[in-house]
Structure formats: structure tokens, C-alpha cells
């Protein structure tokens, strides 16, 4: 897995491990340079720390870190699926789907796994907790989800945002259906965001320790951005269409643009982002037609590849067997669209940038299909029921069909 990671991140991970062992300070490239500039700090802290604690190589630590998170998310999803559906056939299909997700995760290396980890670990369990679960189940789900979202956000900025959108929508739907007071909504939201604080606060403390060390060695790291570049991606994202401005989908394109006019700017600093923001809006004023054409082309590209998932919610309204749970299924629609919309900032065809939206869409498809099949298996007049009766007769000699539910 480490061999497939972005080469710059590989280099900084090795440096972070070497300096952690040398100075005892995390996230250092050397004594006066941080190992993370404008990128997301999680992997530069946790992976070298795992390697140091267990005396294992960096590639093994990387594999252990991402595999562990995928496994935990898969277990949470399996609990949700087993509680949502009664049919063992549907549950079996759910386990196969989760194994496929985990397997696919190994092909999406680097920090781009984080959005999928968050979505898998939150949506099935959250769907069960808020569509059928009691208060204790909801609180436990919110605690787990808050911790997972916060950790994924440290690995990759906004990786947990899709899960948070889903949970916030479910909270509002559940309280609205039960006509609960507004304070009940606030209570659940407070639990969710309070549980995001521990990991965020821990990482902020580690970054402060690192910055204090750098200051003692002649570098002031306080003006560096602490998250992933936003205006950097917005600027080079304009390379979607051929253009006369020399903009390409290459990090060096943005860096060269800034340094050509302000050579004293530190890459990754707040001023670096400000310069790119200025260049972006200058281009908006200079050639608004180019900007509109670029974003319109991105929208059409996304719609062309994802239109089935946009139409799918209406199928839920028509065919869902559990009418009182339709709104909770529709709660997946918002994070799915938000995941696909991330391609508008960067490049829509870059697979890692649509990882969260694609995973949400696949979960959406499976859960709707499972909802239709779960009740159908119990009714011999439906196609799923006939399939189950044939399988039961074939392998057990019994039809295995219960009385149709009314």
C-alpha cells in the first residue's frame, strides 16, 4: 500500500518516522521543517507512531492502519445490516457487499480511503439506529460516528462530512416524526459534535507541540495552513477544459503561478492560499464565460455518469416496503450529492475525489434493494419468495416460506 501512495507523502512519512525516533516529536521532516504542509496531519502522526510502538516497518504500519479502520467500519456496517433485515439471504448479500467494499478499498490507496471508511461505518448503522432504534442505540451510534468522523477528517479534510450530513438529516427526521421538542434535536446534535472534539483536540495539541519545537529551531509554523489546500484545488480545477491561461491539473502549476509574482511566499502558508484566491477571482472577473463553461461541463459530466443515483430516491417512494422508513432512506441522498459535488472543486474524473459519493451511492442501491427483497422473501407470491422457496425445496426439502405478511 505504501508503494502506491503519493510519492511526496511517502517521503514525508519516512522523514516523520525518522525524526519521531530522533527527537520524540511527531510530524517533522527535519528539525526546522514540518512533515505536513497544508496537508492533512492524521497519517503523519498515526502511521509513524504505530511503526515506532510496535517496531514494525512503515509499509506494514500503513497497511495495519488502513486495514484496521476498514475492518472497524465493516463491523459497524454489518451490525446495522443484521439489525435492519430479517432475511438471512439479505444479510448474506450484505456481508458479501461489505467484503467487496473492503477489497475495493485496497485499490484506492493513500488518504483517499478515508471518505469511504466514514460512509461505510456510519450509514447502515445510523439507518437502523434512527429508523427503529431507541434512545440508547441512537446515542451509542452518535458517539461512534463522532469519533469516526473526526478521525477520518484528520486523515483527509472533510472525509467525515458526508457521514455527518446523513446523521444530521436522520436526527431531524426522527425528531420530526415523533414530534419531539427542538431541544431533543439539539441534544442529539450536541452529542455528535462533542464526540468529534477528543480526536480533533488531541491532534491540535500534537500540532502545537510540533510547532513549539520548530519555533525553538528557527521556524515559525503558525502561519502554515492546518488543513488541505482549498484555493489551490479550486485554481488548478479550472484545468478541466483546455484554456489559454496555462492552467493544468498539476500542483506545480499553482505553485509556479504564485512564486512568479511573489517569490517570497511560503508554499502552504495562509498567504499562499490568499494569493491563489486572488488569482482565481481575477480570472472570474476577466473571463466569466470560461468559468461558467468549466463548471457547467463538470456538472454535465457528473450527471452523465451518476444520473441513475439521482433518480433512485423517487424509486424509494414508489417501491419501498416500509413506508414509515422512506425518509430515512432518502437521507442518503444529500451526502451522495455532496460527495459527487466535490468533483466540482477539483476534477470530476479523478476517482479518489468521488470516493465518498460513489460509496454512498452503492450503499444506497444495496439498502434499497435489500429493503425490497427482505419483505419479498417472506411472501411466496413475489419473485424473491419464489426464489427462496425453490432454494429451500432444493437443498432442505422444505419450502421455508412463512405466511404472507399483511
C-alpha positions as MATLAB code, in Angstrom:
seq = 'XXXXXXXXXXXXXXXXXXXXXXXXXXXXXXXXXXXXXXXXXXXXXXXXXXXXXXXXXXXXXXXXXXXXXXXXXXXXXXXXXXXXXXXXXXXXXXXXXXXXXXXXXXXXXXXXXXXXXXXXXXXXXXXXXXXXXXXXXXXXXXXXXXXXXXXXXXXXXXXXXXXXXXXXXXXXXXXXXXXXXXXXXXXXXXXXXXXXXXXXXXXXXXXXXXXXXXXXXXXXXXXXXXXXXXXXXXXXXXXXXXXXXXXXXXXXXXXXXXXXXXXXXXXXXXXXXXXXXXXXXXXXXXXXXXXXXXXXXXXXXXXXXXXXXXXXXXXXXXXXXXXXXXXXXXXXXXXXXXXXXXXXXXXXXXXXXXXXXXXXXXXXXXXXXXXXXXXXXXXXXXXXXXXXXXXXXXXXXXXXXXXXXX';
ca = [
       0.000    0.000    0.000;
       2.768    2.472    0.817;
       4.338    1.881   -2.610;
       1.144    3.151   -4.275;
       0.882    6.261   -2.119;
       1.654    9.749   -3.390;
       5.462    9.967   -3.606;
       5.669   13.208   -1.636;
       3.597   11.712    1.187;
       5.823    8.626    1.192;
       8.882   10.810    1.578;
       7.377   12.789    4.438;
       6.183    9.638    6.211;
       9.713    8.226    6.248;
      11.053   11.558    7.472;
       8.341   11.794   10.131;
       9.258    8.331   11.448;
      12.989    9.099   11.471;
      12.522   12.354   13.368;
       9.977   10.867   15.752;
      12.622    8.352   16.774;
      15.342   11.015   16.871;
      13.588   13.908   18.644;
      10.430   12.307   20.060;
       8.355   14.948   18.253;
       5.740   13.895   15.671;
       5.160   15.251   12.168;
       8.687   16.553   11.498;
      10.557   16.420    8.186;
      13.663   17.726    9.958;
      14.416   19.891   12.962;
      13.160   23.061   11.264;
      10.623   21.737    8.746;
       7.210   20.147    9.394;
       6.403   16.844    7.704;
       2.985   18.141    6.742;
       2.494   21.475    4.972;
      -1.075   22.295    4.085;
      -1.939   18.625    4.000;
      -3.992   16.549    6.428;
      -1.977   15.593    9.520;
      -3.524   12.271   10.549;
      -1.320    9.841    8.621;
       1.866   11.709    9.576;
       1.072   11.179   13.246;
      -0.659    7.798   13.497;
       1.297    5.706   10.975;
       4.821    6.600   12.233;
       3.525    6.202   15.794;
       2.293    2.678   15.001;
       5.620    1.829   13.404;
       7.504    3.087   16.468;
       5.237    1.479   19.088;
       5.236   -1.999   17.558;
       8.713   -1.863   15.963;
       7.340   -2.597   12.508;
       8.219   -1.205    9.110;
       6.425    1.791    7.691;
       4.688   -0.206    4.891;
       3.351   -2.680    7.463;
       2.185    0.169    9.707;
       0.403    1.788    6.755;
      -1.354   -1.465    5.901;
      -2.289   -2.035    9.543;
      -3.674    1.487    9.942;
      -5.965    1.475    6.920;
      -6.945   -2.189    7.234;
      -7.881   -1.668   10.869;
     -10.099    1.288   10.054;
     -11.754   -0.570    7.174;
     -12.382   -3.573    9.436;
     -13.926   -1.449   12.204;
     -16.188    0.321    9.719;
     -17.177   -3.004    8.181;
     -18.118   -4.428   11.597;
     -20.279   -1.374   12.362;
     -21.960   -1.687    8.951;
     -22.570   -5.415    9.468;
     -24.304   -4.707   12.791;
     -26.569   -2.212   11.066;
     -27.409   -4.598    8.215;
     -28.110   -7.538   10.536;
     -30.446   -5.366   12.631;
     -32.191   -3.820    9.641;
     -33.068   -7.014    7.756;
     -34.613  -10.278    8.936;
     -33.848  -12.446    5.938;
     -30.610  -14.398    6.208;
     -30.320  -14.258    2.426;
     -30.288  -10.466    2.520;
     -27.848  -10.485    5.421;
     -25.543  -12.810    3.493;
     -25.662  -10.443    0.495;
     -24.831   -7.596    2.873;
     -21.720   -9.363    4.151;
     -20.597  -10.038    0.560;
     -21.131   -6.364   -0.272;
     -19.088   -5.249    2.726;
     -16.257   -7.599    1.791;
     -16.355   -6.124   -1.717;
     -16.127   -2.610   -0.259;
     -13.155   -3.587    1.890;
     -11.456   -5.264   -1.068;
     -12.073   -2.207   -3.233;
     -10.578   -0.042   -0.518;
      -7.188   -1.655   -1.070;
      -7.211   -0.384   -4.650;
      -7.857    3.212   -3.546;
      -4.602    3.844   -1.767;
      -3.429    6.866    0.121;
      -5.677    9.124    2.200;
      -8.494    8.755   -0.342;
      -9.819    5.746    1.575;
     -11.000    7.987    4.406;
     -14.347    9.122    2.873;
     -15.332    5.504    2.129;
     -14.326    4.402    5.650;
     -16.575    7.064    7.177;
     -19.564    6.321    4.938;
     -19.385    2.533    5.409;
     -19.031    2.833    9.178;
     -21.892    5.299    9.636;
     -24.738    4.888    7.138;
     -26.048    1.301    7.717;
     -25.738    1.594   11.496;
     -27.195    5.105   11.503;
     -30.092    3.989    9.309;
     -31.000    1.286   11.826;
     -30.480    3.482   14.893;
     -32.720    6.324   13.741;
     -35.350    4.392   11.797;
     -36.007    1.788   14.514;
     -33.593    2.085   17.426;
     -34.290    3.549   20.844;
     -32.557    6.433   22.566;
     -29.637    4.331   23.836;
     -28.911    2.917   20.387;
     -29.036    6.411   18.898;
     -26.634    7.845   21.474;
     -24.202    4.943   21.039;
     -24.318    5.424   17.259;
     -23.695    9.158   17.610;
     -20.697    8.562   19.894;
     -19.138    6.066   17.453;
     -19.921    8.260   14.457;
     -18.487   11.397   16.049;
     -15.203    9.658   16.807;
     -15.011    8.061   13.345;
     -15.842   11.303   11.505;
     -13.253   13.219   13.485;
     -10.546   10.630   12.801;
     -11.350   10.484    9.074;
     -11.262   14.284    8.884;
      -7.738   14.192   10.286;
      -6.721   11.708    7.578;
      -8.326   13.704    4.779;
     -10.134   17.044    5.140;
     -13.936   16.730    5.143;
     -13.846   12.939    4.791;
     -16.359   12.625    7.613;
     -18.608   15.404    6.325;
     -20.810   13.037    4.286;
     -21.487   10.891    7.352;
     -22.271   13.975    9.420;
     -24.758   15.198    6.792;
     -26.526   11.833    6.856;
     -26.743   11.754   10.652;
     -27.952   15.347   10.959;
     -30.697   14.609    8.431;
     -31.700   11.439   10.317;
     -31.812   13.304   13.633;
     -34.159   15.919   12.207;
     -36.397   13.297   10.538;
     -36.658   11.131   13.690;
     -37.500   14.062   15.960;
     -39.973   15.461   13.434;
     -41.780   12.115   13.024;
     -42.055   11.679   16.793;
     -42.973   15.340   17.299;
     -40.167   15.767   19.784;
     -39.235   19.166   21.148;
     -36.497   21.185   19.490;
     -34.244   20.563   22.483;
     -34.223   16.832   21.630;
     -32.728   17.680   18.231;
     -30.133   19.909   19.886;
     -29.301   17.202   22.431;
     -28.511   14.624   19.744;
     -26.566   17.104   17.637;
     -24.601   18.157   20.725;
     -23.671   14.530   21.469;
     -22.470   14.073   17.883;
     -20.269   17.157   17.813;
     -18.970   16.746   21.366;
     -17.694   13.297   20.343;
     -15.828   14.911   17.454;
     -13.810   17.031   19.881;
     -11.447   14.480   21.566;
      -9.559   13.402   18.424;
      -9.574   16.931   16.994;
      -8.297   18.344   20.298;
      -5.634   15.643   20.577;
      -4.320   16.398   17.091;
      -4.356   20.144   17.740;
      -2.264   19.536   20.854;
       0.233   17.410   18.894;
       0.489   20.095   16.195;
       1.100   22.738   18.872;
       3.876   20.595   20.396;
       5.416   20.240   16.945;
       5.142   23.972   16.240;
       6.748   24.849   19.592;
       9.682   22.586   18.697;
      10.022   24.218   15.271;
       9.956   27.679   16.830;
      12.860   26.717   19.075;
      14.793   25.749   15.937;
      14.152   28.927   13.998;
      10.902   28.307   12.112;
       7.540   29.914   12.850;
       4.942   27.382   11.690;
       1.949   29.347   12.955;
       1.258   30.862    9.524;
       1.011   27.474    7.779;
      -2.415   26.183    6.830;
      -3.559   23.313    9.032;
      -5.898   21.645    6.524;
      -5.936   20.618    2.911;
      -5.461   23.372    0.339;
      -8.802   24.753   -0.865;
      -7.938   27.575   -3.262;
      -5.035   25.530   -4.582;
      -7.512   22.886   -5.777;
     -10.042   25.478   -6.932;
      -7.420   27.114   -9.135;
      -5.968   24.017  -10.797;
      -9.510   22.593  -11.026;
     -10.110   25.175  -13.775;
      -7.927   22.968  -15.985;
     -10.961   20.771  -16.737;
     -11.320   22.433  -20.151;
      -8.456   23.402  -22.475;
      -7.593   27.009  -21.718;
      -5.314   29.839  -22.746;
      -4.188   30.593  -19.208;
      -1.760   27.692  -18.844;
      -3.740   26.100  -16.009;
      -3.090   22.364  -15.710;
      -4.091   19.658  -13.240;
      -0.698   19.764  -11.615;
       0.304   21.083   -8.198;
       3.333   22.803   -9.706;
       1.037   24.896  -11.896;
      -0.402   26.682   -8.841;
       2.964   26.877   -7.097;
       4.666   28.422  -10.156;
       1.839   30.927  -10.550;
       2.249   32.215   -7.005;
       6.061   32.252   -6.997;
       6.197   34.065  -10.331;
       4.586   37.110   -8.695;
       5.511   36.659   -5.033;
       8.740   34.628   -4.757;
       8.967   35.211   -1.003;
       5.707   33.355   -0.282;
       6.000   30.101    1.687;
       4.278   27.169   -0.002;
       1.491   26.053    2.285;
       1.172   29.326    4.147;
      -2.005   31.317    4.644;
      -0.597   33.915    2.259;
      -0.082   31.218   -0.399;
      -3.783   30.374   -0.259;
      -4.676   34.082   -0.300;
      -2.623   34.623   -3.454;
      -4.375   31.764   -5.235;
      -7.756   33.064   -4.115;
      -6.871   36.448   -5.623;
      -5.778   34.854   -8.908;
      -8.958   32.797   -9.018;
     -11.294   35.778   -8.647;
      -9.234   37.849  -11.045;
      -9.895   35.140  -13.615;
     -13.600   35.137  -12.731;
     -13.774   38.869  -13.475;
     -11.605   38.654  -16.569;
     -13.302   35.697  -18.280;
     -16.638   34.752  -16.634;
     -17.699   32.827  -19.755;
     -14.749   30.450  -19.335;
     -15.625   29.931  -15.648;
     -19.293   29.208  -16.395;
     -18.422   26.826  -19.230;
     -15.933   24.975  -16.996;
     -18.369   24.372  -14.147;
     -21.273   23.622  -16.469;
     -19.123   20.999  -18.208;
     -18.249   19.458  -14.826;
     -21.917   19.314  -13.814;
     -22.907   17.657  -17.091;
     -20.067   15.139  -16.749;
     -21.140   14.238  -13.214;
     -24.805   13.965  -14.193;
     -23.970   11.815  -17.206;
     -22.223    9.216  -15.036;
     -24.372    9.431  -11.907;
     -27.924   10.132  -13.123;
     -29.239    6.707  -12.009;
     -28.393    7.579   -8.414;
     -30.186   10.920   -8.721;
     -33.373    9.201   -9.918;
     -33.129    6.395   -7.345;
     -34.758    8.301   -4.425;
     -38.016    8.529   -6.361;
     -37.987    4.749   -6.753;
     -37.805    4.521   -2.966;
     -41.046    6.463   -2.677;
     -42.743    4.131   -5.156;
     -41.470    0.711   -4.136;
     -40.238    0.766   -0.533;
     -41.900   -1.938    1.546;
     -41.553    0.062    4.757;
     -43.405    3.293    4.163;
     -42.602    4.729    7.591;
     -38.874    4.446    6.862;
     -38.774    6.067    3.419;
     -37.468    9.413    4.665;
     -34.520    7.745    6.378;
     -33.503    6.088    3.109;
     -33.818    9.455    1.393;
     -31.414   10.882    3.994;
     -28.642    9.191    1.969;
     -29.452   11.415   -0.994;
     -27.880   14.578    0.491;
     -24.426   13.110    1.326;
     -24.421   11.290   -2.019;
     -24.881   14.549   -3.919;
     -22.352   16.309   -1.675;
     -19.813   13.563   -2.395;
     -20.240   13.895   -6.140;
     -20.156   17.705   -5.866;
     -16.608   17.511   -4.500;
     -15.618   16.791   -8.081;
     -16.683   20.332   -8.958;
     -13.841   21.716   -6.855;
     -11.204   19.501   -8.421;
     -11.564   17.217  -11.443;
     -14.718   15.039  -11.688;
     -12.956   12.114  -13.377;
     -10.357   11.852  -10.593;
     -11.710    8.696   -8.890;
     -10.387    9.403   -5.370;
     -12.299   12.693   -5.219;
     -15.645   10.949   -5.770;
     -14.868    8.064   -3.393;
     -17.319    9.196   -0.711;
     -20.148    9.884   -3.142;
     -19.612    6.626   -5.029;
     -19.581    4.563   -1.822;
     -22.742    6.303   -0.589;
     -24.449    5.630   -3.916;
     -23.520    1.925   -3.844;
     -24.749    1.619   -0.254;
     -27.913    3.440   -1.288;
     -28.539    0.939   -4.103;
     -27.894   -2.076   -1.900;
     -30.026   -0.899    1.028;
     -32.985   -0.089   -1.221;
     -32.652   -3.447   -2.978;
     -32.342   -5.205    0.378;
     -35.412   -3.399    1.696;
     -37.454   -4.633   -1.285;
     -36.085   -8.168   -1.019;
     -36.395   -8.536    2.752;
     -40.184   -8.474    2.813;
     -40.427  -10.230   -0.539;
     -38.589  -13.308    0.743;
     -41.419  -13.914    3.205;
     -44.122  -13.846    0.531;
     -44.309  -16.799   -1.906;
     -46.260  -14.668   -4.383;
     -43.246  -12.437   -5.030;
     -40.211  -13.264   -7.154;
     -37.817  -13.223   -4.132;
     -40.239  -15.525   -2.316;
     -40.323  -17.958   -5.226;
     -36.506  -17.972   -5.338;
     -36.316  -18.718   -1.629;
     -38.953  -21.453   -1.894;
     -37.040  -23.071   -4.770;
     -33.731  -22.925   -2.864;
     -35.303  -24.295    0.314;
     -37.006  -27.113   -1.559;
     -33.827  -27.872   -3.496;
     -31.496  -28.110   -0.501;
     -33.695  -28.924    2.513;
     -36.831  -30.460    1.086;
     -38.936  -27.809    2.864;
     -40.424  -24.727    1.313;
     -39.276  -22.480    4.171;
     -41.941  -19.864    3.440;
     -43.852  -18.264    6.222;
     -47.345  -16.965    5.838;
     -47.565  -13.781    3.798;
     -47.355  -10.654    5.915;
     -50.350   -8.407    5.922;
];
